[in-house]
Amino acid sequence: MIFLKSANKPDHTDDEQLLHQYRQTGDMAVLARLYEKYMHLVYGVCLKYLKDEELSKDAVMQIFEELVVKVNRHEIKYFKSWLYMLSRNFCLMELRSGKKIQEQPLDEFMEFAEEMHPVNVYREDDMAALERCKQKLPKPQKICVDLFYTDEQCYKDIAAQTGYAINEVKSNIQNGKRNLKICLEKNREH
């Protein structure tokens, strides 16, 4: 695979066809062809978060390996958008695991940017504080928040997996975000 292969815009019309063909046949060449169209974007996301060219190149390859597994487990309506989220979450997990120590604003990790969610959260650089706060959430909130943000599952899939009604899933995510905000604000004050 070649990084930043071409400046041509990818043809989005056959993404769905390639995805369907891969799911039907399991042919890695089909998935590779689909991934190659967006590899330069994946590399850009990795470079943005990891801030290291070599780590970003490695991440592009590791994301492809994750793609092989996850593409069959998720309902994908817009491959490019889904791949962006997969790449972003991969990089954030790399940062959290300590493989590349880099301070990351909390609003980028939890998607608390005002334009995406009405909740405003103060910036918090300590990812350990986020983990501690997540552990304090009531179990239904923690499960729903993890499935929604970390595993990128939709409300319907979370409801099917947990047995909660869709409204309960939405409520658990909203309340979980609010409780995380409160907990992080308390940690920030101390």
N, CA, C and O of each residue as an XYZ file, in Angstrom:
760
protein
N       0.836     -1.183      0.000
C       0.000      0.000      0.000
C       0.878      1.241      0.000
O       1.894      1.301      0.692
N       0.481      2.202     -0.766
C       1.271      3.418     -0.915
C       0.550      4.555     -0.213
O      -0.653      4.743     -0.394
N       1.292      5.316      0.591
C       0.707      6.438      1.306
C       0.537      7.618      0.370
O       1.379      7.873     -0.492
N      -0.560      8.332      0.551
C      -0.834      9.536     -0.219
C      -0.705      9.254     -1.715
O      -0.045      9.993     -2.445
N      -1.331      8.196     -2.146
C      -1.173      7.679     -3.499
C      -1.492      8.698     -4.579
O      -0.685      8.925     -5.481
N      -2.661      9.312     -4.490
C      -3.015     10.239     -5.550
C      -3.834     11.376     -5.011
O      -4.433     11.283     -3.940
N      -3.854     12.449     -5.764
C      -4.626     13.611     -5.366
C      -6.035     13.546     -5.930
O      -6.843     14.439     -5.679
N      -6.339     12.498     -6.689
C      -7.673     12.360     -7.251
C      -8.678     12.119     -6.139
O      -8.387     11.451     -5.146
N      -9.857     12.671     -6.325
C     -10.898     12.455     -5.332
C     -11.444     11.041     -5.504
O     -11.652     10.583     -6.627
N     -11.677     10.345     -4.376
C     -12.211      8.990     -4.480
C     -13.622      9.004     -5.041
O     -14.374      9.957     -4.836
N     -13.972      7.949     -5.743
C     -15.318      7.793     -6.264
C     -16.137      7.078     -5.188
O     -15.936      5.891     -4.931
N     -17.058      7.810     -4.565
C     -17.830      7.257     -3.451
C     -18.947      6.326     -3.912
O     -19.510      5.576     -3.114
N     -19.262      6.377     -5.193
C     -20.408      5.615     -5.675
C     -20.239      4.117     -5.519
O     -21.227      3.408     -5.324
N     -19.026      3.620     -5.599
C     -18.880      2.165     -5.512
C     -18.434      1.691     -4.124
O     -18.140      0.507     -3.959
N     -18.373      2.576     -3.122
C     -18.014      2.146     -1.763
C     -18.960      1.061     -1.269
O     -18.530      0.026     -0.760
N     -20.244      1.312     -1.425
C     -21.244      0.368     -0.946
C     -21.121     -0.970     -1.679
O     -21.267     -2.032     -1.074
N     -20.852     -0.909     -2.975
C     -20.693     -2.141     -3.758
C     -19.467     -2.929     -3.314
O     -19.524     -4.150     -3.165
N     -18.356     -2.221     -3.103
C     -17.134     -2.899     -2.653
C     -17.333     -3.509     -1.269
O     -16.889     -4.627     -1.007
N     -17.994     -2.782     -0.399
C     -18.259     -3.272      0.957
C     -19.127     -4.531      0.890
O     -18.851     -5.528      1.556
N     -20.156     -4.463      0.090
C     -21.045     -5.611     -0.076
C     -20.287     -6.806     -0.664
O     -20.452     -7.938     -0.210
N     -19.465     -6.544     -1.666
C     -18.689     -7.613     -2.302
C     -17.733     -8.259     -1.306
O     -17.592     -9.481     -1.284
N     -17.071     -7.435     -0.476
C     -16.161     -8.004      0.522
C     -16.923     -8.854      1.529
O     -16.479     -9.945      1.888
N     -18.063     -8.359      1.982
C     -18.840     -9.116      2.965
C     -19.320    -10.447      2.386
O     -19.413    -11.442      3.105
N     -19.619    -10.463      1.107
C     -20.093    -11.685      0.465
C     -18.960    -12.684      0.222
O     -19.136    -13.886      0.417
N     -17.799    -12.184     -0.202
C     -16.720    -13.078     -0.627
C     -15.580    -13.216      0.379
O     -14.878    -14.227      0.387
N     -15.393    -12.201      1.228
C     -14.252    -12.213      2.132
C     -12.936    -11.960      1.417
O     -11.866    -12.184      1.983
N     -13.009    -11.498      0.185
C     -11.817    -11.251     -0.628
C     -11.070    -10.018     -0.115
O     -11.564     -8.895     -0.213
N      -9.880    -10.245      0.430
C      -9.086     -9.160      1.016
C      -8.693     -8.113     -0.028
O      -8.531     -6.939      0.306
N      -8.539     -8.523     -1.274
C      -8.180     -7.568     -2.325
C      -9.287     -6.531     -2.520
O      -9.003     -5.373     -2.829
N     -10.525     -6.933     -2.343
C     -11.659     -6.010     -2.474
C     -11.627     -4.993     -1.330
O     -11.785     -3.792     -1.554
N     -11.424     -5.481     -0.107
C     -11.349     -4.585      1.041
C     -10.142     -3.657      0.913
O     -10.232     -2.473      1.238
N      -9.028     -4.183      0.446
C      -7.826     -3.366      0.263
C      -8.069     -2.260     -0.765
O      -7.602     -1.133     -0.599
N      -8.801     -2.593     -1.826
C      -9.115     -1.589     -2.851
C      -9.977     -0.465     -2.261
O      -9.759      0.711     -2.551
N     -10.944     -0.838     -1.440
C     -11.801      0.154     -0.789
C     -10.989      1.005      0.186
O     -11.120      2.229      0.206
N     -10.159      0.360      0.984
C      -9.356      1.075      1.987
C      -8.348      2.010      1.319
O      -8.107      3.119      1.797
N      -7.771      1.561      0.229
C      -6.743      2.347     -0.452
C      -7.284      3.702     -0.912
O      -6.543      4.683     -0.974
N      -8.568      3.752     -1.231
C      -9.182      5.011     -1.659
C      -9.096      6.081     -0.569
O      -9.046      7.274     -0.869
N      -9.080      5.653      0.694
C      -9.136      6.595      1.810
C      -7.897      6.551      2.702
O      -7.863      7.176      3.761
N      -6.892      5.815      2.269
C      -5.697      5.661      3.090
C      -5.038      6.996      3.411
O      -4.545      7.191      4.522
N      -5.026      7.907      2.460
C      -4.411      9.211      2.708
C      -5.171      9.977      3.784
O      -4.571     10.731      4.551
N      -6.495      9.789      3.845
C      -7.276     10.436      4.897
C      -6.996      9.804      6.256
O      -6.885     10.500      7.265
N      -6.883      8.480      6.270
C      -6.565      7.769      7.519
C      -5.198      8.231      8.025
O      -5.022      8.496      9.214
N      -4.248      8.320      7.120
C      -2.908      8.778      7.503
C      -2.973     10.190      8.088
O      -2.305     10.484      9.079
N      -3.773     11.057      7.478
C      -3.919     12.427      7.980
C      -4.498     12.462      9.389
O      -4.046     13.237     10.232
N      -5.498     11.624      9.642
C      -6.094     11.548     10.980
C      -5.042     11.060     11.981
O      -4.899     11.618     13.069
N      -4.321     10.026     11.601
C      -3.293      9.472     12.499
C      -2.208     10.508     12.789
O      -1.759     10.642     13.928
N      -1.797     11.226     11.773
C      -0.764     12.247     11.954
C      -1.260     13.363     12.866
O      -0.503     13.898     13.676
N      -2.527     13.707     12.727
C      -3.118     14.754     13.578
C      -3.054     14.353     15.049
O      -2.699     15.168     15.900
N      -3.393     13.118     15.345
C      -3.449     12.686     16.734
C      -2.109     12.194     17.275
O      -1.735     12.526     18.400
N      -1.398     11.419     16.496
C      -0.163     10.815     16.989
C       1.047     11.732     16.843
O       2.036     11.585     17.560
N       0.964     12.679     15.910
C       2.009     13.687     15.697
C       3.381     13.065     15.434
O       4.406     13.585     15.875
N       3.385     11.947     14.709
C       4.625     11.252     14.397
C       4.408     10.481     13.092
O       3.493      9.663     12.999
N       5.241     10.739     12.096
C       5.040     10.120     10.784
C       5.139      8.599     10.816
O       4.297      7.911     10.240
N       6.158      8.073     11.483
C       6.338      6.616     11.506
C       5.225      5.920     12.276
O       4.702      4.895     11.836
N       4.861      6.486     13.438
C       3.750      5.901     14.193
C       2.461      5.960     13.382
O       1.642      5.043     13.439
N       2.288      7.032     12.634
C       1.081      7.193     11.815
C       1.047      6.165     10.695
O      -0.010      5.605     10.404
N       2.183      5.911     10.067
C       2.235      4.887      9.012
C       1.921      3.509      9.583
O       1.190      2.727      8.974
N       2.481      3.216     10.762
C       2.177      1.942     11.419
C       0.690      1.848     11.745
O       0.068      0.801     11.565
N       0.133      2.953     12.224
C      -1.285      2.976     12.588
C      -2.173      2.716     11.376
O      -3.194      2.038     11.491
N      -1.796      3.248     10.220
C      -2.581      3.022      9.002
C      -2.686      1.519      8.720
O      -3.749      1.030      8.338
N      -1.607      0.806      8.906
C      -1.613     -0.640      8.666
C      -2.425     -1.369      9.748
O      -3.162     -2.308      9.447
N      -2.286     -0.935     10.996
C      -3.030     -1.570     12.086
C      -4.535     -1.313     11.945
O      -5.352     -2.175     12.269
N      -4.887     -0.132     11.465
C      -6.300      0.180     11.261
C      -6.882     -0.719     10.179
O      -8.033     -1.144     10.278
N      -6.096     -1.013      9.149
C      -6.578     -1.944      8.121
C      -6.855     -3.311      8.750
O      -7.855     -3.952      8.427
N      -5.974     -3.754      9.643
C      -6.177     -5.042     10.315
C      -7.459     -5.021     11.142
O      -8.196     -6.007     11.169
N      -7.729     -3.899     11.818
C      -8.971     -3.774     12.581
C     -10.172     -3.763     11.650
O     -11.225     -4.318     11.963
N      -9.996     -3.127     10.509
C     -11.066     -3.026      9.528
C     -11.535     -4.401      9.092
O     -12.734     -4.632      8.933
N     -10.600     -5.309      8.899
C     -10.918     -6.672      8.467
C     -11.924     -7.304      9.428
O     -12.842     -8.003      8.997
N     -11.755     -7.061     10.717
C     -12.633     -7.643     11.727
C     -13.920     -6.834     11.880
O     -15.015     -7.397     11.904
N     -13.783     -5.514     11.982
C     -14.926     -4.672     12.349
C     -15.911     -4.413     11.223
O     -17.078     -4.126     11.488
N     -15.480     -4.505      9.993
C     -16.373     -4.194      8.875
C     -17.566     -5.153      8.823
O     -18.637     -4.783      8.344
N     -17.389     -6.354      9.303
C     -18.487     -7.317      9.310
C     -19.350     -7.227     10.565
O     -20.439     -7.800     10.611
N     -18.871     -6.513     11.582
C     -19.615     -6.423     12.844
C     -20.466     -5.172     12.946
O     -21.310     -5.077     13.838
N     -20.270     -4.217     12.063
C     -20.977     -2.943     12.173
C     -21.812     -2.658     10.938
O     -21.459     -3.026      9.817
N     -22.923     -1.993     11.179
C     -23.739     -1.510     10.070
C     -23.079     -0.214      9.592
O     -22.934      0.733     10.365
N     -22.685     -0.177      8.338
C     -21.942      0.964      7.802
C     -22.759      1.592      6.683
O     -22.966      0.990      5.629
N     -23.219      2.817      6.933
C     -23.988      3.515      5.902
C     -23.083      4.350      5.020
O     -23.251      4.377      3.801
N     -22.124      5.032      5.627
C     -21.192      5.884      4.887
C     -19.780      5.457      5.271
O     -19.273      5.828      6.329
N     -19.161      4.683      4.407
C     -17.876      4.085      4.727
C     -16.827      5.128      5.112
O     -16.103      4.942      6.090
N     -16.738      6.213      4.360
C     -15.714      7.226      4.621
C     -15.863      7.794      6.039
O     -14.873      7.917      6.759
N     -17.077      8.136      6.440
C     -17.320      8.683      7.777
C     -17.033      7.639      8.853
O     -16.428      7.939      9.882
N     -17.474      6.417      8.601
C     -17.245      5.348      9.569
C     -15.745      5.082      9.729
O     -15.260      4.880     10.843
N     -15.019      5.084      8.612
C     -13.577      4.849      8.651
C     -12.868      5.971      9.405
O     -11.905      5.722     10.130
N     -13.340      7.200      9.235
C     -12.757      8.322      9.975
C     -12.898      8.076     11.473
O     -11.931      8.227     12.220
N     -14.103      7.697     11.920
C     -14.334      7.459     13.351
C     -13.491      6.286     13.848
O     -12.933      6.343     14.944
N     -13.397      5.230     13.052
C     -12.574      4.084     13.433
C     -11.119      4.524     13.607
O     -10.458      4.131     14.569
N     -10.628      5.332     12.683
C      -9.238      5.794     12.721
C      -8.999      6.689     13.925
O      -8.005      6.539     14.637
N      -9.910      7.612     14.145
C      -9.788      8.539     15.277
C      -9.792      7.768     16.594
O      -8.947      8.001     17.458
N     -10.734      6.862     16.742
C     -10.810      6.088     17.981
C      -9.588      5.200     18.167
O      -9.116      5.022     19.290
N      -9.073      4.643     17.078
C      -7.855      3.841     17.167
C      -6.712      4.692     17.730
O      -6.002      4.268     18.642
N      -6.546      5.890     17.179
C      -5.464      6.767     17.629
C      -5.646      7.173     19.081
O      -4.680      7.209     19.844
N      -6.866      7.476     19.464
C      -7.113      7.852     20.859
C      -6.817      6.700     21.804
O      -6.293      6.911     22.898
N      -7.151      5.479     21.386
C      -6.838      4.318     22.220
C      -5.327      4.103     22.306
O      -4.813      3.701     23.349
N      -4.623      4.369     21.220
C      -3.163      4.284     21.242
C      -2.596      5.286     22.250
O      -1.698      4.961     23.027
N      -3.124      6.485     22.225
C      -2.656      7.523     23.156
C      -2.961      7.123     24.596
O      -2.130      7.296     25.487
N      -4.156      6.590     24.812
C      -4.548      6.189     26.163
C      -3.696      5.039     26.676
O      -3.399      4.963     27.869
N      -3.304      4.145     25.774
C      -2.555      2.964     26.214
C      -1.111      3.292     26.561
O      -0.382      2.455     27.093
N      -0.708      4.515     26.257
C       0.644      4.929     26.608
C       1.667      4.588     25.557
O       2.857      4.823     25.768
N       1.246      4.035     24.417
C       2.209      3.711     23.372
C       2.832      4.982     22.821
O       3.984      4.982     22.386
N       2.085      6.035     22.842
C       2.604      7.337     22.429
C       1.974      8.338     23.380
O       0.798      8.674     23.238
N       2.739      8.814     24.343
C       2.215      9.743     25.335
C       2.037     11.099     24.693
O       2.992     11.709     24.212
N       0.827     11.551     24.693
C       0.503     12.839     24.092
C      -0.746     13.348     24.793
O      -1.742     12.629     24.879
N      -0.708     14.553     25.285
C      -1.886     15.092     25.936
C      -2.961     15.333     24.891
O      -2.691     15.877     23.820
N      -4.170     14.927     25.205
C      -5.279     15.041     24.271
C      -6.426     15.753     24.973
O      -6.825     15.336     26.061
N      -6.963     16.807     24.387
C      -8.081     17.485     25.025
C      -9.269     16.544     25.190
O      -9.585     15.761     24.295
N      -9.917     16.632     26.337
C     -11.035     15.757     26.645
C     -12.156     15.901     25.632
O     -12.784     14.907     25.265
N     -12.420     17.118     25.171
C     -13.545     17.290     24.254
C     -13.322     16.556     22.938
O     -14.297     16.168     22.294
N     -12.091     16.354     22.517
C     -11.835     15.577     21.307
C     -12.046     14.098     21.572
O     -12.519     13.377     20.694
N     -11.702     13.629     22.777
C     -11.871     12.211     23.081
C     -13.344     11.839     23.190
O     -13.779     10.840     22.616
N     -14.103     12.630     23.915
C     -15.499     12.282     24.175
C     -16.478     12.967     23.230
O     -17.688     12.880     23.440
N     -15.984     13.647     22.192
C     -16.835     14.341     21.245
C     -17.717     15.363     21.951
O     -18.899     15.489     21.634
N     -17.147     16.093     22.904
C     -17.915     17.088     23.621
C     -17.851     18.456     22.961
O     -18.277     19.447     23.554
N     -17.331     18.526     21.753
C     -17.261     19.823     21.082
C     -18.666     20.403     21.002
O     -19.624     19.686     20.711
N     -18.791     21.711     21.262
C     -20.106     22.346     21.332
C     -20.916     22.147     20.063
O     -22.135     21.986     20.129
N     -20.255     22.155     18.900
C     -21.011     22.007     17.664
C     -21.592     20.614     17.512
O     -22.521     20.423     16.727
N     -21.066     19.623     18.250
C     -21.577     18.263     18.132
C     -22.566     17.917     19.233
O     -23.484     17.126     19.017
N     -22.385     18.505     20.418
C     -23.247     18.210     21.563
C     -23.513     19.502     22.321
O     -22.644     20.372     22.372
N     -24.676     19.641     22.901
C     -24.980     20.860     23.635
C     -24.264     20.970     24.972
O     -24.268     22.037     25.587
N     -23.658     19.900     25.426
C     -22.977     19.926     26.712
C     -21.594     20.541     26.551
O     -20.850     20.165     25.646
N     -21.249     21.471     27.410
C     -19.923     22.097     27.355
C     -19.072     21.519     28.480
O     -19.495     21.514     29.636
N     -17.906     21.047     28.160
C     -17.027     20.430     29.144
C     -15.707     21.181     29.167
O     -15.181     21.576     28.126
N     -15.186     21.369     30.356
C     -13.878     22.004     30.481
C     -12.814     21.052     29.953
O     -12.962     19.833     30.045
N     -11.756     21.603     29.407
C     -10.661     20.774     28.913
C      -9.964     20.093     30.078
O      -9.702     20.710     31.110
N      -9.672     18.832     29.902
C      -8.987     18.045     30.932
C      -7.966     17.180     30.221
O      -8.320     16.368     29.367
N      -6.716     17.350     30.567
C      -5.665     16.623     29.862
C      -5.397     15.239     30.440
O      -4.763     14.414     29.783
N      -5.855     14.975     31.625
C      -5.515     13.721     32.275
C      -6.516     12.623     31.913
O      -7.621     12.583     32.454
N      -6.126     11.732     30.997
C      -7.025     10.661     30.561
C      -7.301      9.668     31.704
O      -8.325      8.984     31.702
N      -6.404      9.597     32.652
C      -6.624      8.714     33.797
C      -7.831      9.178     34.600
O      -8.578      8.359     35.135
N      -8.023     10.501     34.685
C      -9.181     11.039     35.397
C     -10.470     10.604     34.697
O     -11.466     10.292     35.351
N     -10.440     10.588     33.387
C     -11.612     10.145     32.638
C     -11.919      8.685     32.955
O     -13.076      8.326     33.177
N     -10.893      7.848     32.976
C     -11.098      6.433     33.282
C     -11.653      6.251     34.692
O     -12.570      5.458     34.908
N     -11.092      6.988     35.648
C     -11.594      6.887     37.031
C     -13.060      7.297     37.092
O     -13.864      6.648     37.761
N     -13.399      8.362     36.402
C     -14.780      8.838     36.406
C     -15.707      7.833     35.720
O     -16.834      7.623     36.167
N     -15.234      7.212     34.636
C     -16.053      6.208     33.960
C     -16.358      5.044     34.895
O     -17.452      4.482     34.853
N     -15.387      4.677     35.744
C     -15.588      3.565     36.663
C     -16.634      3.890     37.728
O     -17.235      2.981     38.301
N     -16.855      5.174     37.997
C     -17.832      5.603     39.005
C     -19.257      5.664     38.460
O     -20.207      5.781     39.233
N     -19.415      5.590     37.154
C     -20.755      5.653     36.558
C     -21.574      4.438     36.961
O     -21.028      3.351     37.152
N     -22.889      4.620     37.090
C     -23.744      3.434     37.271
C     -23.548      2.497     36.074
O     -23.302      2.940     34.952
N     -23.661      1.208     36.337
C     -23.341      0.204     35.323
C     -24.051      0.440     33.983
O     -23.393      0.366     32.945
N     -25.367      0.723     33.956
C     -26.025      0.928     32.650
C     -25.436      2.113     31.876
O     -25.299      2.049     30.655
N     -25.088      3.191     32.583
C     -24.496      4.353     31.931
C     -23.117      4.018     31.381
O     -22.798      4.371     30.246
N     -22.301      3.342     32.176
C     -20.944      2.992     31.748
C     -21.000      2.094     30.512
O     -20.258      2.311     29.554
N     -21.860      1.108     30.530
C     -21.974      0.185     29.397
C     -22.376      0.944     28.137
O     -21.759      0.778     27.085
N     -23.406      1.774     28.242
C     -23.913      2.499     27.066
C     -22.891      3.508     26.551
O     -22.708      3.639     25.341
N     -22.225      4.224     27.458
C     -21.203      5.195     27.045
C     -20.054      4.475     26.339
O     -19.592      4.928     25.292
N     -19.593      3.363     26.900
C     -18.506      2.603     26.279
C     -18.900      2.069     24.900
O     -18.132      2.180     23.944
N     -20.077      1.502     24.804
C     -20.512      0.946     23.526
C     -20.689      2.040     22.471
O     -20.372      1.834     21.299
N     -21.193      3.196     22.889
C     -21.454      4.282     21.943
C     -20.168      4.959     21.501
O     -19.952      5.142     20.303
N     -19.306      5.335     22.445
C     -18.116      6.105     22.096
C     -16.910      5.243     21.747
O     -16.187      5.550     20.800
N     -16.688      4.188     22.486
C     -15.493      3.379     22.255
C     -15.714      2.359     21.138
O     -14.860      2.190     20.268
N     -16.860      1.681     21.168
C     -17.129      0.640     20.169
C     -17.903      1.153     18.962
O     -18.177      0.397     18.030
N     -18.259      2.444     18.976
C     -18.926      3.105     17.842
C     -20.228      2.437     17.450
O     -20.556      2.374     16.265
N     -20.976      1.937     18.418
C     -22.239      1.279     18.101
C     -23.373      2.295     18.096
O     -23.334      3.285     18.827
N     -24.370      2.048     17.276
C     -25.535      2.925     17.205
C     -26.510      2.546     18.324
O     -26.377      1.497     18.955
N     -27.490      3.423     18.554
C     -28.482      3.185     19.615
C     -29.161      1.819     19.449
O     -29.342      1.080     20.417
N     -29.527      1.504     18.217
C     -30.246      0.259     17.944
C     -29.398     -0.960     18.321
O     -29.899     -1.906     18.928
N     -28.114     -0.931     17.958
C     -27.228     -2.060     18.281
C     -27.002     -2.171     19.783
O     -26.949     -3.274     20.328
N     -26.870     -1.029     20.450
C     -26.676     -1.042     21.908
C     -27.917     -1.623     22.579
O     -27.812     -2.434     23.500
N     -29.096     -1.201     22.108
C     -30.345     -1.718     22.670
C     -30.433     -3.234     22.489
O     -30.818     -3.955     23.410
N     -30.076     -3.706     21.304
C     -30.130     -5.146     21.037
C     -29.150     -5.912     21.918
O     -29.462     -6.999     22.404
N     -27.974     -5.345     22.119
C     -26.938     -6.030     22.888
C     -27.229     -6.030     24.384
O     -26.951     -7.012     25.073
N     -27.794     -4.921     24.893
C     -27.986     -4.787     26.341
C     -29.379     -5.165     26.820
O     -29.575     -5.479     27.994
N     -30.348     -5.134     25.904
C     -31.718     -5.396     26.314
C     -32.448     -4.142     26.768
O     -33.624     -4.211     27.124
N     -31.770     -2.994     26.762
C     -32.417     -1.736     27.122
C     -33.236     -1.236     25.938
O     -32.913     -1.509     24.782
N     -34.309     -0.494     26.248
C     -35.075      0.170     25.190
C     -34.206      1.291     24.613
O     -33.302      1.785     25.286
N     -34.477      1.689     23.374
C     -33.674      2.742     22.730
C     -33.699      4.025     23.558
O     -32.676      4.699     23.683
N     -34.862      4.369     24.127
C     -34.936      5.572     24.975
C     -34.069      5.433     26.221
O     -33.487      6.416     26.680
N     -33.976      4.226     26.772
C     -33.103      3.995     27.927
C     -31.638      4.147     27.527
O     -30.835      4.694     28.283
N     -31.296      3.660     26.337
C     -29.927      3.791     25.833
C     -29.568      5.264     25.710
O     -28.524      5.697     26.197
N     -30.438      6.036     25.056
C     -30.201      7.478     24.889
C     -30.060      8.164     26.241
O     -29.172      8.992     26.440
N     -30.933      7.816     27.154
C     -30.906      8.406     28.496
C     -29.617      8.041     29.235
O     -29.000      8.889     29.878
N     -29.221      6.775     29.137
C     -27.977      6.346     29.803
C     -26.761      7.076     29.241
O     -25.856      7.446     29.989
N     -26.739      7.283     27.929
C     -25.617      8.001     27.322
C     -25.625      9.459     27.765
O     -24.590     10.001     28.151
N     -26.786     10.086     27.708
C     -26.885     11.494     28.106
C     -26.539     11.669     29.586
O     -25.770     12.563     29.940
N     -27.093     10.834     30.436
C     -26.798     10.931     31.865
C     -25.348     10.569     32.164
O     -24.721     11.156     33.046
N     -24.824      9.601     31.427
C     -23.420      9.234     31.603
C     -22.492     10.380     31.248
O     -21.530     10.651     31.967
N     -22.779     11.060     30.134
C     -21.964     12.229     29.747
C     -22.044     13.312     30.819
O     -21.034     13.907     31.194
N     -23.264     13.558     31.308
C     -23.435     14.587     32.348
C     -22.664     14.205     33.616
O     -21.994     15.048     34.213
N     -22.760     12.945     34.023
C     -22.053     12.501     35.226
C     -20.540     12.538     35.038
O     -19.808     12.849     35.978
N     -20.063     12.223     33.830
C     -18.631     12.333     33.556
C     -18.181     13.792     33.671
O     -17.122     14.086     34.226
N     -18.987     14.681     33.150
C     -18.660     16.114     33.217
C     -18.555     16.565     34.668
O     -17.598     17.240     35.049
N     -19.534     16.192     35.467
C     -19.535     16.593     36.880
C     -18.318     16.024     37.598
O     -17.639     16.735     38.339
N     -18.047     14.750     37.380
C     -16.905     14.096     38.027
C     -15.592     14.749     37.609
O     -14.727     14.995     38.449
N     -15.437     15.030     36.320
C     -14.201     15.642     35.829
C     -14.033     17.068     36.355
O     -12.917     17.503     36.635
N     -15.129     17.781     36.485
C     -15.048     19.132     37.043
C     -14.601     19.084     38.497
O     -13.811     19.922     38.933
N     -15.104     18.103     39.253
C     -14.687     17.940     40.649
C     -13.190     17.605     40.728
O     -12.469     18.146     41.565
N     -12.742     16.718     39.856
C     -11.303     16.369     39.823
C     -10.456     17.566     39.472
O      -9.359     17.739     40.003
N     -10.961     18.392     38.582
C     -10.213     19.569     38.157
C     -10.049     20.573     39.301
O      -9.023     21.245     39.407
N     -11.076     20.663     40.158
C     -11.034     21.591     41.276
C     -10.038     21.162     42.348
O      -9.524     21.994     43.096
N      -9.769     19.863     42.419
C      -8.862     19.351     43.467
C      -7.440     19.365     43.047
O      -6.566     18.967     43.816
